[in-house]
Amino acid sequence: MTLADLAPGYEAAAELLRRRLAYLRRELQKAQTAEEIFHLKRRIAELSPMLTEMNELAELTAHYYDRGYYRSEKYTL
């Protein structure tokens, strides 16, 4: 298995996170109590960095072996 083989998995995980975040944002618009709003905002804040990371990893793994592809220093040793 190569890194390029992992890219579709990261893309699928990112799509699931996008859908969940969209759902939570819709629920936040309907929220009425301060407690409900707090919990929804907290969950959105927890999932947003995960989505960013999934997108970055999907990009990195999809193009890792491409000649001339700039690899983020965040994911190199």
mmCIF file of the N, C-alpha and C atoms, coordinates in Angstrom:
data_MODEL
# 
_entry.id   MODEL 
# 
loop_
_atom_site.group_PDB 
_atom_site.id 
_atom_site.type_symbol 
_atom_site.label_atom_id 
_atom_site.label_alt_id 
_atom_site.label_comp_id 
_atom_site.label_asym_id 
_atom_site.label_entity_id 
_atom_site.label_seq_id 
_atom_site.pdbx_PDB_ins_code 
_atom_site.Cartn_x 
_atom_site.Cartn_y 
_atom_site.Cartn_z 
_atom_site.occupancy 
_atom_site.B_iso_or_equiv 
_atom_site.pdbx_formal_charge 
_atom_site.auth_seq_id 
_atom_site.auth_comp_id 
_atom_site.auth_asym_id 
_atom_site.auth_atom_id 
_atom_site.pdbx_PDB_model_num 
ATOM 1   N N  . MET A 1 1  ? 0.844   -1.179 0.000  1.00 0.00 ? 1  MET A N  1 
ATOM 2   C CA . MET A 1 1  ? 0.000   0.000  0.000  1.00 0.00 ? 1  MET A CA 1 
ATOM 3   C C  . MET A 1 1  ? 0.889   1.241  0.000  1.00 0.00 ? 1  MET A C  1 
ATOM 4   N N  . THR A 1 2  ? 0.560   2.181  -0.844 1.00 0.00 ? 2  THR A N  1 
ATOM 5   C CA . THR A 1 2  ? 1.306   3.435  -0.909 1.00 0.00 ? 2  THR A CA 1 
ATOM 6   C C  . THR A 1 2  ? 0.482   4.557  -0.280 1.00 0.00 ? 2  THR A C  1 
ATOM 7   N N  . LEU A 1 3  ? 1.118   5.698  -0.096 1.00 0.00 ? 3  LEU A N  1 
ATOM 8   C CA . LEU A 1 3  ? 0.393   6.844  0.444  1.00 0.00 ? 3  LEU A CA 1 
ATOM 9   C C  . LEU A 1 3  ? -0.740  7.261  -0.484 1.00 0.00 ? 3  LEU A C  1 
ATOM 10  N N  . ALA A 1 4  ? -0.534  7.130  -1.774 1.00 0.00 ? 4  ALA A N  1 
ATOM 11  C CA . ALA A 1 4  ? -1.584  7.489  -2.733 1.00 0.00 ? 4  ALA A CA 1 
ATOM 12  C C  . ALA A 1 4  ? -2.833  6.627  -2.539 1.00 0.00 ? 4  ALA A C  1 
ATOM 13  N N  . ASP A 1 5  ? -2.654  5.409  -2.065 1.00 0.00 ? 5  ASP A N  1 
ATOM 14  C CA . ASP A 1 5  ? -3.798  4.533  -1.809 1.00 0.00 ? 5  ASP A CA 1 
ATOM 15  C C  . ASP A 1 5  ? -4.622  4.994  -0.606 1.00 0.00 ? 5  ASP A C  1 
ATOM 16  N N  . LEU A 1 6  ? -4.014  5.785  0.263  1.00 0.00 ? 6  LEU A N  1 
ATOM 17  C CA . LEU A 1 6  ? -4.715  6.271  1.457  1.00 0.00 ? 6  LEU A CA 1 
ATOM 18  C C  . LEU A 1 6  ? -5.580  7.497  1.174  1.00 0.00 ? 6  LEU A C  1 
ATOM 19  N N  . ALA A 1 7  ? -5.296  8.206  0.099  1.00 0.00 ? 7  ALA A N  1 
ATOM 20  C CA . ALA A 1 7  ? -5.988  9.462  -0.200 1.00 0.00 ? 7  ALA A CA 1 
ATOM 21  C C  . ALA A 1 7  ? -7.511  9.333  -0.243 1.00 0.00 ? 7  ALA A C  1 
ATOM 22  N N  . PRO A 1 8  ? -8.084  8.320  -0.905 1.00 0.00 ? 8  PRO A N  1 
ATOM 23  C CA . PRO A 1 8  ? -9.549  8.227  -0.922 1.00 0.00 ? 8  PRO A CA 1 
ATOM 24  C C  . PRO A 1 8  ? -10.170 8.077  0.470  1.00 0.00 ? 8  PRO A C  1 
ATOM 25  N N  . GLY A 1 9  ? -9.473  7.407  1.358  1.00 0.00 ? 9  GLY A N  1 
ATOM 26  C CA . GLY A 1 9  ? -9.978  7.273  2.730  1.00 0.00 ? 9  GLY A CA 1 
ATOM 27  C C  . GLY A 1 9  ? -10.027 8.607  3.445  1.00 0.00 ? 9  GLY A C  1 
ATOM 28  N N  . TYR A 1 10 ? -8.979  9.406  3.257  1.00 0.00 ? 10 TYR A N  1 
ATOM 29  C CA . TYR A 1 10 ? -8.972  10.737 3.861  1.00 0.00 ? 10 TYR A CA 1 
ATOM 30  C C  . TYR A 1 10 ? -10.050 11.623 3.242  1.00 0.00 ? 10 TYR A C  1 
ATOM 31  N N  . GLU A 1 11 ? -10.241 11.508 1.936  1.00 0.00 ? 11 GLU A N  1 
ATOM 32  C CA . GLU A 1 11 ? -11.280 12.296 1.271  1.00 0.00 ? 11 GLU A CA 1 
ATOM 33  C C  . GLU A 1 11 ? -12.675 11.909 1.769  1.00 0.00 ? 11 GLU A C  1 
ATOM 34  N N  . ALA A 1 12 ? -12.893 10.622 1.975  1.00 0.00 ? 12 ALA A N  1 
ATOM 35  C CA . ALA A 1 12 ? -14.190 10.158 2.489  1.00 0.00 ? 12 ALA A CA 1 
ATOM 36  C C  . ALA A 1 12 ? -14.415 10.651 3.914  1.00 0.00 ? 12 ALA A C  1 
ATOM 37  N N  . ALA A 1 13 ? -13.372 10.602 4.727  1.00 0.00 ? 13 ALA A N  1 
ATOM 38  C CA . ALA A 1 13 ? -13.498 11.082 6.106  1.00 0.00 ? 13 ALA A CA 1 
ATOM 39  C C  . ALA A 1 13 ? -13.772 12.583 6.123  1.00 0.00 ? 13 ALA A C  1 
ATOM 40  N N  . ALA A 1 14 ? -13.122 13.322 5.226  1.00 0.00 ? 14 ALA A N  1 
ATOM 41  C CA . ALA A 1 14 ? -13.348 14.767 5.143  1.00 0.00 ? 14 ALA A CA 1 
ATOM 42  C C  . ALA A 1 14 ? -14.793 15.066 4.740  1.00 0.00 ? 14 ALA A C  1 
ATOM 43  N N  . GLU A 1 15 ? -15.331 14.281 3.829  1.00 0.00 ? 15 GLU A N  1 
ATOM 44  C CA . GLU A 1 15 ? -16.720 14.490 3.405  1.00 0.00 ? 15 GLU A CA 1 
ATOM 45  C C  . GLU A 1 15 ? -17.685 14.251 4.568  1.00 0.00 ? 15 GLU A C  1 
ATOM 46  N N  . LEU A 1 16 ? -17.438 13.218 5.346  1.00 0.00 ? 16 LEU A N  1 
ATOM 47  C CA . LEU A 1 16 ? -18.282 12.955 6.518  1.00 0.00 ? 16 LEU A CA 1 
ATOM 48  C C  . LEU A 1 16 ? -18.206 14.109 7.519  1.00 0.00 ? 16 LEU A C  1 
ATOM 49  N N  . LEU A 1 17 ? -17.020 14.618 7.732  1.00 0.00 ? 17 LEU A N  1 
ATOM 50  C CA . LEU A 1 17 ? -16.869 15.757 8.640  1.00 0.00 ? 17 LEU A CA 1 
ATOM 51  C C  . LEU A 1 17 ? -17.569 17.001 8.091  1.00 0.00 ? 17 LEU A C  1 
ATOM 52  N N  . ARG A 1 18 ? -17.467 17.235 6.778  1.00 0.00 ? 18 ARG A N  1 
ATOM 53  C CA . ARG A 1 18 ? -18.163 18.380 6.165  1.00 0.00 ? 18 ARG A CA 1 
ATOM 54  C C  . ARG A 1 18 ? -19.673 18.283 6.393  1.00 0.00 ? 18 ARG A C  1 
ATOM 55  N N  . ARG A 1 19 ? -20.207 17.101 6.193  1.00 0.00 ? 19 ARG A N  1 
ATOM 56  C CA . ARG A 1 19 ? -21.655 16.907 6.383  1.00 0.00 ? 19 ARG A CA 1 
ATOM 57  C C  . ARG A 1 19 ? -22.060 17.124 7.838  1.00 0.00 ? 19 ARG A C  1 
ATOM 58  N N  . ARG A 1 20 ? -21.253 16.595 8.747  1.00 0.00 ? 20 ARG A N  1 
ATOM 59  C CA . ARG A 1 20 ? -21.562 16.746 10.172 1.00 0.00 ? 20 ARG A CA 1 
ATOM 60  C C  . ARG A 1 20 ? -21.491 18.212 10.579 1.00 0.00 ? 20 ARG A C  1 
ATOM 61  N N  . LEU A 1 21 ? -20.484 18.918 10.106 1.00 0.00 ? 21 LEU A N  1 
ATOM 62  C CA . LEU A 1 21 ? -20.371 20.337 10.436 1.00 0.00 ? 21 LEU A CA 1 
ATOM 63  C C  . LEU A 1 21 ? -21.536 21.138 9.864  1.00 0.00 ? 21 LEU A C  1 
ATOM 64  N N  . ALA A 1 22 ? -21.961 20.814 8.670  1.00 0.00 ? 22 ALA A N  1 
ATOM 65  C CA . ALA A 1 22 ? -23.112 21.498 8.075  1.00 0.00 ? 22 ALA A CA 1 
ATOM 66  C C  . ALA A 1 22 ? -24.363 21.252 8.918  1.00 0.00 ? 22 ALA A C  1 
ATOM 67  N N  . TYR A 1 23 ? -24.532 20.017 9.361  1.00 0.00 ? 23 TYR A N  1 
ATOM 68  C CA . TYR A 1 23 ? -25.679 19.681 10.217 1.00 0.00 ? 23 TYR A CA 1 
ATOM 69  C C  . TYR A 1 23 ? -25.622 20.466 11.531 1.00 0.00 ? 23 TYR A C  1 
ATOM 70  N N  . LEU A 1 24 ? -24.442 20.488 12.156 1.00 0.00 ? 24 LEU A N  1 
ATOM 71  C CA . LEU A 1 24 ? -24.303 21.200 13.429 1.00 0.00 ? 24 LEU A CA 1 
ATOM 72  C C  . LEU A 1 24 ? -24.553 22.696 13.263 1.00 0.00 ? 24 LEU A C  1 
ATOM 73  N N  . ARG A 1 25 ? -24.133 23.263 12.136 1.00 0.00 ? 25 ARG A N  1 
ATOM 74  C CA . ARG A 1 25 ? -24.370 24.691 11.893 1.00 0.00 ? 25 ARG A CA 1 
ATOM 75  C C  . ARG A 1 25 ? -25.857 24.982 11.693 1.00 0.00 ? 25 ARG A C  1 
ATOM 76  N N  . ARG A 1 26 ? -26.562 24.056 11.037 1.00 0.00 ? 26 ARG A N  1 
ATOM 77  C CA . ARG A 1 26 ? -28.020 24.224 10.896 1.00 0.00 ? 26 ARG A CA 1 
ATOM 78  C C  . ARG A 1 26 ? -28.701 24.132 12.266 1.00 0.00 ? 26 ARG A C  1 
ATOM 79  N N  . GLU A 1 27 ? -28.245 23.185 13.077 1.00 0.00 ? 27 GLU A N  1 
ATOM 80  C CA . GLU A 1 27 ? -28.811 23.042 14.414 1.00 0.00 ? 27 GLU A CA 1 
ATOM 81  C C  . GLU A 1 27 ? -28.511 24.267 15.270 1.00 0.00 ? 27 GLU A C  1 
ATOM 82  N N  . LEU A 1 28 ? -27.344 24.852 15.078 1.00 0.00 ? 28 LEU A N  1 
ATOM 83  C CA . LEU A 1 28 ? -26.980 26.048 15.832 1.00 0.00 ? 28 LEU A CA 1 
ATOM 84  C C  . LEU A 1 28 ? -27.928 27.205 15.510 1.00 0.00 ? 28 LEU A C  1 
ATOM 85  N N  . GLN A 1 29 ? -28.351 27.313 14.265 1.00 0.00 ? 29 GLN A N  1 
ATOM 86  C CA . GLN A 1 29 ? -29.289 28.374 13.890 1.00 0.00 ? 29 GLN A CA 1 
ATOM 87  C C  . GLN A 1 29 ? -30.652 28.169 14.556 1.00 0.00 ? 29 GLN A C  1 
ATOM 88  N N  . LYS A 1 30 ? -31.005 26.908 14.810 1.00 0.00 ? 30 LYS A N  1 
ATOM 89  C CA . LYS A 1 30 ? -32.301 26.610 15.431 1.00 0.00 ? 30 LYS A CA 1 
ATOM 90  C C  . LYS A 1 30 ? -32.232 26.575 16.957 1.00 0.00 ? 30 LYS A C  1 
ATOM 91  N N  . ALA A 1 31 ? -31.016 26.545 17.511 1.00 0.00 ? 31 ALA A N  1 
ATOM 92  C CA . ALA A 1 31 ? -30.845 26.400 18.958 1.00 0.00 ? 31 ALA A CA 1 
ATOM 93  C C  . ALA A 1 31 ? -31.487 27.569 19.696 1.00 0.00 ? 31 ALA A C  1 
ATOM 94  N N  . GLN A 1 32 ? -32.059 27.246 20.852 1.00 0.00 ? 32 GLN A N  1 
ATOM 95  C CA . GLN A 1 32 ? -32.772 28.268 21.607 1.00 0.00 ? 32 GLN A CA 1 
ATOM 96  C C  . GLN A 1 32 ? -32.147 28.550 22.966 1.00 0.00 ? 32 GLN A C  1 
ATOM 97  N N  . THR A 1 33 ? -31.599 27.538 23.606 1.00 0.00 ? 33 THR A N  1 
ATOM 98  C CA . THR A 1 33 ? -31.044 27.752 24.945 1.00 0.00 ? 33 THR A CA 1 
ATOM 99  C C  . THR A 1 33 ? -29.545 28.027 24.856 1.00 0.00 ? 33 THR A C  1 
ATOM 100 N N  . ALA A 1 34 ? -29.047 28.743 25.849 1.00 0.00 ? 34 ALA A N  1 
ATOM 101 C CA . ALA A 1 34 ? -27.620 29.068 25.896 1.00 0.00 ? 34 ALA A CA 1 
ATOM 102 C C  . ALA A 1 34 ? -26.779 27.800 26.012 1.00 0.00 ? 34 ALA A C  1 
ATOM 103 N N  . GLU A 1 35 ? -27.274 26.824 26.743 1.00 0.00 ? 35 GLU A N  1 
ATOM 104 C CA . GLU A 1 35 ? -26.546 25.566 26.915 1.00 0.00 ? 35 GLU A CA 1 
ATOM 105 C C  . GLU A 1 35 ? -26.430 24.817 25.586 1.00 0.00 ? 35 GLU A C  1 
ATOM 106 N N  . GLU A 1 36 ? -27.519 24.784 24.859 1.00 0.00 ? 36 GLU A N  1 
ATOM 107 C CA . GLU A 1 36 ? -27.532 24.128 23.547 1.00 0.00 ? 36 GLU A CA 1 
ATOM 108 C C  . GLU A 1 36 ? -26.555 24.821 22.584 1.00 0.00 ? 36 GLU A C  1 
ATOM 109 N N  . ILE A 1 37 ? -26.587 26.137 22.581 1.00 0.00 ? 37 ILE A N  1 
ATOM 110 C CA . ILE A 1 37 ? -25.693 26.914 21.726 1.00 0.00 ? 37 ILE A CA 1 
ATOM 111 C C  . ILE A 1 37 ? -24.245 26.648 22.105 1.00 0.00 ? 37 ILE A C  1 
ATOM 112 N N  . PHE A 1 38 ? -23.954 26.631 23.398 1.00 0.00 ? 38 PHE A N  1 
ATOM 113 C CA . PHE A 1 38 ? -22.600 26.381 23.868 1.00 0.00 ? 38 PHE A CA 1 
ATOM 114 C C  . PHE A 1 38 ? -22.089 25.023 23.396 1.00 0.00 ? 38 PHE A C  1 
ATOM 115 N N  . HIS A 1 39 ? -22.882 23.985 23.562 1.00 0.00 ? 39 HIS A N  1 
ATOM 116 C CA . HIS A 1 39 ? -22.461 22.642 23.179 1.00 0.00 ? 39 HIS A CA 1 
ATOM 117 C C  . HIS A 1 39 ? -22.268 22.509 21.661 1.00 0.00 ? 39 HIS A C  1 
ATOM 118 N N  . LEU A 1 40 ? -23.147 23.122 20.895 1.00 0.00 ? 40 LEU A N  1 
ATOM 119 C CA . LEU A 1 40 ? -23.005 23.062 19.437 1.00 0.00 ? 40 LEU A CA 1 
ATOM 120 C C  . LEU A 1 40 ? -21.753 23.808 18.971 1.00 0.00 ? 40 LEU A C  1 
ATOM 121 N N  . LYS A 1 41 ? -21.508 24.988 19.533 1.00 0.00 ? 41 LYS A N  1 
ATOM 122 C CA . LYS A 1 41 ? -20.312 25.748 19.162 1.00 0.00 ? 41 LYS A CA 1 
ATOM 123 C C  . LYS A 1 41 ? -19.042 24.997 19.559 1.00 0.00 ? 41 LYS A C  1 
ATOM 124 N N  . ARG A 1 42 ? -19.088 24.355 20.702 1.00 0.00 ? 42 ARG A N  1 
ATOM 125 C CA . ARG A 1 42 ? -17.932 23.587 21.167 1.00 0.00 ? 42 ARG A CA 1 
ATOM 126 C C  . ARG A 1 42 ? -17.647 22.415 20.230 1.00 0.00 ? 42 ARG A C  1 
ATOM 127 N N  . ARG A 1 43 ? -18.699 21.718 19.819 1.00 0.00 ? 43 ARG A N  1 
ATOM 128 C CA . ARG A 1 43 ? -18.522 20.577 18.917 1.00 0.00 ? 43 ARG A CA 1 
ATOM 129 C C  . ARG A 1 43 ? -18.011 21.037 17.550 1.00 0.00 ? 43 ARG A C  1 
ATOM 130 N N  . ILE A 1 44 ? -18.526 22.148 17.059 1.00 0.00 ? 44 ILE A N  1 
ATOM 131 C CA . ILE A 1 44 ? -18.061 22.705 15.796 1.00 0.00 ? 44 ILE A CA 1 
ATOM 132 C C  . ILE A 1 44 ? -16.584 23.076 15.910 1.00 0.00 ? 44 ILE A C  1 
ATOM 133 N N  . ALA A 1 45 ? -16.201 23.679 17.035 1.00 0.00 ? 45 ALA A N  1 
ATOM 134 C CA . ALA A 1 45 ? -14.801 24.064 17.242 1.00 0.00 ? 45 ALA A CA 1 
ATOM 135 C C  . ALA A 1 45 ? -13.893 22.844 17.311 1.00 0.00 ? 45 ALA A C  1 
ATOM 136 N N  . GLU A 1 46 ? -14.393 21.729 17.811 1.00 0.00 ? 46 GLU A N  1 
ATOM 137 C CA . GLU A 1 46 ? -13.589 20.502 17.884 1.00 0.00 ? 46 GLU A CA 1 
ATOM 138 C C  . GLU A 1 46 ? -13.438 19.842 16.518 1.00 0.00 ? 46 GLU A C  1 
ATOM 139 N N  . LEU A 1 47 ? -14.486 19.875 15.708 1.00 0.00 ? 47 LEU A N  1 
ATOM 140 C CA . LEU A 1 47 ? -14.460 19.185 14.416 1.00 0.00 ? 47 LEU A CA 1 
ATOM 141 C C  . LEU A 1 47 ? -13.792 19.984 13.300 1.00 0.00 ? 47 LEU A C  1 
ATOM 142 N N  . SER A 1 48 ? -13.806 21.287 13.392 1.00 0.00 ? 48 SER A N  1 
ATOM 143 C CA . SER A 1 48 ? -13.233 22.123 12.327 1.00 0.00 ? 48 SER A CA 1 
ATOM 144 C C  . SER A 1 48 ? -11.749 21.845 12.079 1.00 0.00 ? 48 SER A C  1 
ATOM 145 N N  . PRO A 1 49 ? -10.914 21.769 13.127 1.00 0.00 ? 49 PRO A N  1 
ATOM 146 C CA . PRO A 1 49 ? -9.503  21.437 12.866 1.00 0.00 ? 49 PRO A CA 1 
ATOM 147 C C  . PRO A 1 49 ? -9.325  20.030 12.290 1.00 0.00 ? 49 PRO A C  1 
ATOM 148 N N  . MET A 1 50 ? -10.209 19.119 12.657 1.00 0.00 ? 50 MET A N  1 
ATOM 149 C CA . MET A 1 50 ? -10.136 17.761 12.103 1.00 0.00 ? 50 MET A CA 1 
ATOM 150 C C  . MET A 1 50 ? -10.389 17.789 10.603 1.00 0.00 ? 50 MET A C  1 
ATOM 151 N N  . LEU A 1 51 ? -11.355 18.598 10.175 1.00 0.00 ? 51 LEU A N  1 
ATOM 152 C CA . LEU A 1 51 ? -11.654 18.708 8.748  1.00 0.00 ? 51 LEU A CA 1 
ATOM 153 C C  . LEU A 1 51 ? -10.458 19.300 8.004  1.00 0.00 ? 51 LEU A C  1 
ATOM 154 N N  . THR A 1 52 ? -9.865  20.324 8.568  1.00 0.00 ? 52 THR A N  1 
ATOM 155 C CA . THR A 1 52 ? -8.686  20.928 7.946  1.00 0.00 ? 52 THR A CA 1 
ATOM 156 C C  . THR A 1 52 ? -7.577  19.893 7.783  1.00 0.00 ? 52 THR A C  1 
ATOM 157 N N  . GLU A 1 53 ? -7.347  19.118 8.820  1.00 0.00 ? 53 GLU A N  1 
ATOM 158 C CA . GLU A 1 53 ? -6.294  18.106 8.765  1.00 0.00 ? 53 GLU A CA 1 
ATOM 159 C C  . GLU A 1 53 ? -6.617  17.002 7.755  1.00 0.00 ? 53 GLU A C  1 
ATOM 160 N N  . MET A 1 54 ? -7.872  16.575 7.696  1.00 0.00 ? 54 MET A N  1 
ATOM 161 C CA . MET A 1 54 ? -8.251  15.549 6.715  1.00 0.00 ? 54 MET A CA 1 
ATOM 162 C C  . MET A 1 54 ? -8.029  16.058 5.294  1.00 0.00 ? 54 MET A C  1 
ATOM 163 N N  . ASN A 1 55 ? -8.390  17.322 5.041  1.00 0.00 ? 55 ASN A N  1 
ATOM 164 C CA . ASN A 1 55 ? -8.170  17.901 3.715  1.00 0.00 ? 55 ASN A CA 1 
ATOM 165 C C  . ASN A 1 55 ? -6.683  17.970 3.381  1.00 0.00 ? 55 ASN A C  1 
ATOM 166 N N  . GLU A 1 56 ? -5.877  18.380 4.352  1.00 0.00 ? 56 GLU A N  1 
ATOM 167 C CA . GLU A 1 56 ? -4.433  18.462 4.126  1.00 0.00 ? 56 GLU A CA 1 
ATOM 168 C C  . GLU A 1 56 ? -3.843  17.079 3.857  1.00 0.00 ? 56 GLU A C  1 
ATOM 169 N N  . LEU A 1 57 ? -4.264  16.085 4.635  1.00 0.00 ? 57 LEU A N  1 
ATOM 170 C CA . LEU A 1 57 ? -3.733  14.733 4.459  1.00 0.00 ? 57 LEU A CA 1 
ATOM 171 C C  . LEU A 1 57 ? -4.199  14.110 3.146  1.00 0.00 ? 57 LEU A C  1 
ATOM 172 N N  . ALA A 1 58 ? -5.421  14.397 2.755  1.00 0.00 ? 58 ALA A N  1 
ATOM 173 C CA . ALA A 1 58 ? -5.913  13.887 1.473  1.00 0.00 ? 58 ALA A CA 1 
ATOM 174 C C  . ALA A 1 58 ? -5.081  14.466 0.333  1.00 0.00 ? 58 ALA A C  1 
ATOM 175 N N  . GLU A 1 59 ? -4.799  15.750 0.398  1.00 0.00 ? 59 GLU A N  1 
ATOM 176 C CA . GLU A 1 59 ? -3.975  16.413 -0.620 1.00 0.00 ? 59 GLU A CA 1 
ATOM 177 C C  . GLU A 1 59 ? -2.553  15.851 -0.622 1.00 0.00 ? 59 GLU A C  1 
ATOM 178 N N  . LEU A 1 60 ? -1.973  15.733 0.562  1.00 0.00 ? 60 LEU A N  1 
ATOM 179 C CA . LEU A 1 60 ? -0.603  15.244 0.672  1.00 0.00 ? 60 LEU A CA 1 
ATOM 180 C C  . LEU A 1 60 ? -0.473  13.820 0.144  1.00 0.00 ? 60 LEU A C  1 
ATOM 181 N N  . THR A 1 61 ? -1.359  12.939 0.569  1.00 0.00 ? 61 THR A N  1 
ATOM 182 C CA . THR A 1 61 ? -1.241  11.538 0.162  1.00 0.00 ? 61 THR A CA 1 
ATOM 183 C C  . THR A 1 61 ? -1.570  11.351 -1.319 1.00 0.00 ? 61 THR A C  1 
ATOM 184 N N  . ALA A 1 62 ? -2.472  12.152 -1.848 1.00 0.00 ? 62 ALA A N  1 
ATOM 185 C CA . ALA A 1 62 ? -2.836  12.027 -3.263 1.00 0.00 ? 62 ALA A CA 1 
ATOM 186 C C  . ALA A 1 62 ? -1.684  12.436 -4.175 1.00 0.00 ? 62 ALA A C  1 
ATOM 187 N N  . HIS A 1 63 ? -0.888  13.399 -3.735 1.00 0.00 ? 63 HIS A N  1 
ATOM 188 C CA . HIS A 1 63 ? 0.151   13.955 -4.614 1.00 0.00 ? 63 HIS A CA 1 
ATOM 189 C C  . HIS A 1 63 ? 1.567   13.722 -4.108 1.00 0.00 ? 63 HIS A C  1 
ATOM 190 N N  . TYR A 1 64 ? 1.722   12.907 -3.105 1.00 0.00 ? 64 TYR A N  1 
ATOM 191 C CA . TYR A 1 64 ? 3.024   12.713 -2.473 1.00 0.00 ? 64 TYR A CA 1 
ATOM 192 C C  . TYR A 1 64 ? 4.099   12.292 -3.466 1.00 0.00 ? 64 TYR A C  1 
ATOM 193 N N  . TYR A 1 65 ? 3.745   11.441 -4.400 1.00 0.00 ? 65 TYR A N  1 
ATOM 194 C CA . TYR A 1 65 ? 4.729   10.917 -5.335 1.00 0.00 ? 65 TYR A CA 1 
ATOM 195 C C  . TYR A 1 65 ? 4.850   11.735 -6.631 1.00 0.00 ? 65 TYR A C  1 
ATOM 196 N N  . ASP A 1 66 ? 4.050   12.793 -6.756 1.00 0.00 ? 66 ASP A N  1 
ATOM 197 C CA . ASP A 1 66 ? 4.125   13.633 -7.955 1.00 0.00 ? 66 ASP A CA 1 
ATOM 198 C C  . ASP A 1 66 ? 5.427   14.422 -7.951 1.00 0.00 ? 66 ASP A C  1 
ATOM 199 N N  . ARG A 1 67 ? 6.075   14.427 -9.080 1.00 0.00 ? 67 ARG A N  1 
ATOM 200 C CA . ARG A 1 67 ? 7.320   15.181 -9.215 1.00 0.00 ? 67 ARG A CA 1 
ATOM 201 C C  . ARG A 1 67 ? 7.020   16.672 -9.053 1.00 0.00 ? 67 ARG A C  1 
ATOM 202 N N  . GLY A 1 68 ? 7.808   17.326 -8.234 1.00 0.00 ? 68 GLY A N  1 
ATOM 203 C CA . GLY A 1 68 ? 7.655   18.760 -8.046 1.00 0.00 ? 68 GLY A CA 1 
ATOM 204 C C  . GLY A 1 68 ? 6.586   19.160 -7.049 1.00 0.00 ? 68 GLY A C  1 
ATOM 205 N N  . TYR A 1 69 ? 5.908   18.202 -6.432 1.00 0.00 ? 69 TYR A N  1 
ATOM 206 C CA . TYR A 1 69 ? 4.861   18.541 -5.464 1.00 0.00 ? 69 TYR A CA 1 
ATOM 207 C C  . TYR A 1 69 ? 5.509   19.064 -4.187 1.00 0.00 ? 69 TYR A C  1 
ATOM 208 N N  . TYR A 1 70 ? 5.046   20.203 -3.709 1.00 0.00 ? 70 TYR A N  1 
ATOM 209 C CA . TYR A 1 70 ? 5.569   20.780 -2.478 1.00 0.00 ? 70 TYR A CA 1 
ATOM 210 C C  . TYR A 1 70 ? 4.912   20.090 -1.296 1.00 0.00 ? 70 TYR A C  1 
ATOM 211 N N  . ARG A 1 71 ? 5.714   19.461 -0.467 1.00 0.00 ? 71 ARG A N  1 
ATOM 212 C CA . ARG A 1 71 ? 5.200   18.776 0.719  1.00 0.00 ? 71 ARG A CA 1 
ATOM 213 C C  . ARG A 1 71 ? 5.248   19.729 1.914  1.00 0.00 ? 71 ARG A C  1 
ATOM 214 N N  . SER A 1 72 ? 4.159   19.802 2.602  1.00 0.00 ? 72 SER A N  1 
ATOM 215 C CA . SER A 1 72 ? 4.071   20.663 3.777  1.00 0.00 ? 72 SER A CA 1 
ATOM 216 C C  . SER A 1 72 ? 5.082   20.212 4.826  1.00 0.00 ? 72 SER A C  1 
ATOM 217 N N  . GLU A 1 73 ? 5.752   21.147 5.430  1.00 0.00 ? 73 GLU A N  1 
ATOM 218 C CA . GLU A 1 73 ? 6.698   20.822 6.502  1.00 0.00 ? 73 GLU A CA 1 
ATOM 219 C C  . GLU A 1 73 ? 5.977   20.286 7.739  1.00 0.00 ? 73 GLU A C  1 
ATOM 220 N N  . LYS A 1 74 ? 4.709   20.516 7.814  1.00 0.00 ? 74 LYS A N  1 
ATOM 221 C CA . LYS A 1 74 ? 3.924   20.046 8.947  1.00 0.00 ? 74 LYS A CA 1 
ATOM 222 C C  . LYS A 1 74 ? 3.928   18.511 9.030  1.00 0.00 ? 74 LYS A C  1 
ATOM 223 N N  . TYR A 1 75 ? 4.025   17.843 7.900  1.00 0.00 ? 75 TYR A N  1 
ATOM 224 C CA . TYR A 1 75 ? 3.932   16.384 7.872  1.00 0.00 ? 75 TYR A CA 1 
ATOM 225 C C  . TYR A 1 75 ? 5.242   15.704 7.491  1.00 0.00 ? 75 TYR A C  1 
ATOM 226 N N  . THR A 1 76 ? 6.351   16.384 7.640  1.00 0.00 ? 76 THR A N  1 
ATOM 227 C CA . THR A 1 76 ? 7.632   15.749 7.358  1.00 0.00 ? 76 THR A CA 1 
ATOM 228 C C  . THR A 1 76 ? 8.448   15.665 8.638  1.00 0.00 ? 76 THR A C  1 
ATOM 229 N N  . LEU A 1 77 ? 9.328   14.723 8.680  1.00 0.00 ? 77 LEU A N  1 
ATOM 230 C CA . LEU A 1 77 ? 10.165  14.533 9.868  1.00 0.00 ? 77 LEU A CA 1 
ATOM 231 C C  . LEU A 1 77 ? 11.453  15.300 9.759  1.00 0.00 ? 77 LEU A C  1 
# 
